[in-house]
Amino acid sequence: MSESCSHDCNSCGADCASRQSSPADLLEKPHELSHIKKVIGVVSGKGGVGKSMVTSMLAVIMRRREFRTAILDADITGPSIPKSFGIKEKAMGDGMGGIFPVETKTGIEMMSVNLLLENETTPVVWRGPIIAGTVKQFWTDVIWNDVDFMFVDMPPGTGDVPLTVFQSIPLDGIIVVASPQELVSMIVEKAVNMAKQMNIPILGLIENMSYASCPDCGKKINVFGESHIDETAAKYGLPVLAKLPIDPQLAKNCDQGVIELFEGDWMEHAADVVEELLK
Ligand SMILES: Nc1ncnc2c1ncn2[C@@H]1O[C@H](COP(=O)(O)OP(=O)(O)OP(=O)(O)O)[C@@H](O)[C@H]1O
């Protein structure tokens, strides 16, 4: 390191030993038998806002549109995806260090830590580097067949684990999911800035639990107050991809493991934007 080091490698051309790696240097290669065309990360500023549900619904819609679709569940400490698809079976190895993903009823390929654990109620109490290493292996050791669109349910937040995932998997775009309350806080801003720093295009924002519809008169009720997604999207120059209602049927579909049967057209525009990536 030179004595005049500013610790900002972007403004210095010196090829010194302490030069920070660019994000591209940290990208991992997928398994040699994997063929994955587009990878979309689904992120949120914090847990519990419906990120896994949005990931599942997007995968279901793209599968309905007859694309070969996969879900990489990188939310290691809160893996809820297999349950919402009603998957109980475990992933199998190929005997040479590779792992086959499990296929859902409609043919979505999936990998999640719950498909590897003996008991899905066992808590994952691993430290950050182990969690990040597991996600990397889901990318490098899983034999993904021909996949048009892979959705990555990212670990929530903007800490060490999501950062490592951002750096190791080559994402073609990210979708930010937020609840109305998050949209008025700085949490979304952090998630957006993280993606910008990684130079990953943000496809847009999805507001989950935006409103509830009265079962008697159909009137929209803003349970968490007025929606703020339009002003937040305008602030960051991002498109709004969807506004999802609180729908007890959706929660039921997840709980009963039949998310593939969900009805509703709220996510069609988001799916159109994802589909554009292949054109
Ligand atoms: N719009 C909605 N209507 C009804 N239920 C919903 C809706 N969005 C999410 N839920 C329910 O809320 C719960 C949490 O959702 P989900 O697991 O997708 O959140 P998450 O952001 O992925 O959380 P974490 O990151 O902590 O895993 C689930 O049981 C899901 O079924």
The ligand as a MOL file (V3000), in Angstrom:
LIG
                    3D

  0  0  0     0  0            999 V3000
M  V30 BEGIN CTAB
M  V30 COUNTS 31 33 0 0 0
M  V30 BEGIN ATOM
M  V30 1 N -50.1350 -10.3080 0.6290 0
M  V30 2 C -50.2660 -11.2710 1.5380 0
M  V30 3 N -51.4830 -11.7340 1.8880 0
M  V30 4 C -51.6120 -12.7040 2.8220 0
M  V30 5 N -50.5730 -13.2760 3.4470 0
M  V30 6 C -49.3330 -12.8730 3.1450 0
M  V30 7 C -49.1130 -11.8550 2.1840 0
M  V30 8 N -47.7820 -11.6610 2.0760 0
M  V30 9 C -47.1960 -12.5110 2.9310 0
M  V30 10 N -48.1240 -13.2390 3.5830 0
M  V30 11 C -47.8640 -14.2610 4.6000 0
M  V30 12 O -46.9420 -13.6890 5.5340 0
M  V30 13 C -45.9670 -14.6410 5.9280 0
M  V30 14 C -44.5660 -14.1170 5.6940 0
M  V30 15 O -44.3430 -14.0450 4.2980 0
M  V30 16 P -42.9560 -14.4860 3.6430 0
M  V30 17 O -42.4430 -15.7560 4.2480 0
M  V30 18 O -43.1170 -14.4340 2.1760 0
M  V30 19 O -42.0550 -13.2680 4.1470 0
M  V30 20 P -40.4900 -13.0440 3.9560 0
M  V30 21 O -40.2990 -11.5810 3.6820 0
M  V30 22 O -39.9300 -13.9770 2.9590 0
M  V30 23 O -39.9800 -13.3720 5.3730 0
M  V30 24 P -38.5160 -13.8970 5.8150 0
M  V30 25 O -37.5450 -13.0910 5.0460 0
M  V30 26 O -38.5070 -13.6160 7.2790 0
M  V30 27 O -38.4930 -15.3450 5.4510 0
M  V30 28 C -46.2870 -15.9290 5.1600 0
M  V30 29 O -46.9990 -16.7810 6.0100 0
M  V30 30 C -47.1690 -15.4800 4.0070 0
M  V30 31 O -48.0910 -16.4750 3.6640 0
M  V30 END ATOM
M  V30 BEGIN BOND
M  V30 1 1 1 2
M  V30 2 1 2 3
M  V30 3 2 2 7
M  V30 4 2 3 4
M  V30 5 1 4 5
M  V30 6 2 5 6
M  V30 7 1 6 7
M  V30 8 1 6 10
M  V30 9 1 7 8
M  V30 10 2 8 9
M  V30 11 1 9 10
M  V30 12 1 10 11
M  V30 13 1 11 12
M  V30 14 1 11 30
M  V30 15 1 12 13
M  V30 16 1 13 14
M  V30 17 1 13 28
M  V30 18 1 14 15
M  V30 19 1 15 16
M  V30 20 2 16 17
M  V30 21 1 16 18
M  V30 22 1 16 19
M  V30 23 1 19 20
M  V30 24 2 20 21
M  V30 25 1 20 22
M  V30 26 1 20 23
M  V30 27 1 23 24
M  V30 28 2 24 25
M  V30 29 1 24 26
M  V30 30 1 24 27
M  V30 31 1 28 29
M  V30 32 1 28 30
M  V30 33 1 30 31
M  V30 END BOND
M  V30 END CTAB
M  END
